[in-house]
Amino acid sequence: MTRLVVRYSVWKNSVLAGICGGFVLAWLSTLSAHSPAVLGFRVAGLFFASGAALFGCRTFDRRPLVIFDANGITAPRASIGFIPWSEIRETRIRYLGRVDTIQVIPDDPAEWVGKLSPVRQVLWRWFPGFRMITFQLQNMDVPTTAIVETLSELPAAKPVKI
């Protein structure tokens, strides 16, 4: 059986961490030249520092984000955990520029509300169009085309490309 493990890409995240780190170094080198009252300058420095920290952590984090196999979809980091194919109505791959998403639409959305974050619970209750579980594929080590191929090989996945 085909099993696909999706993790953060080491090289993509290390490049982004390096770029953000370069901006932070440039910010630190010009910090004394500007007035301390310039709020925008401080906010920009904090923005790039947080980006360097985020992408730096993702560089060394090798835990799987999503696992696709014959049994279903496993999200070890998410609160939903394991979703068997028998409880999935359809899966969609949505191409949105450089950040692709996998949308999983369950057969019974009410069954999954308790496992979602509080924000997602509110969205599921107020907006029926948001009743899906999404996985963002930003800076992953597996291309989206490989995920589409894996989902099309699994008979229970029922993939739909959007």
Buried (B, 14 or more C-beta within 10 A) or exposed (E): EEEBBBBBBBEBBBBBBBBBBEBBEEBEEEEEEEEEEEEEBBEBBEBBBEBBBBBBEBBEEEEBBBBBBEBBBBBEEBEBEEBEBEBBEBBBBBEEEEEBBBBBBBEEBEEBEEBBEEEBBEBBEEEEEEBBBEBBBEBBBBEBEEBBEBBEBBEEBBBEEE
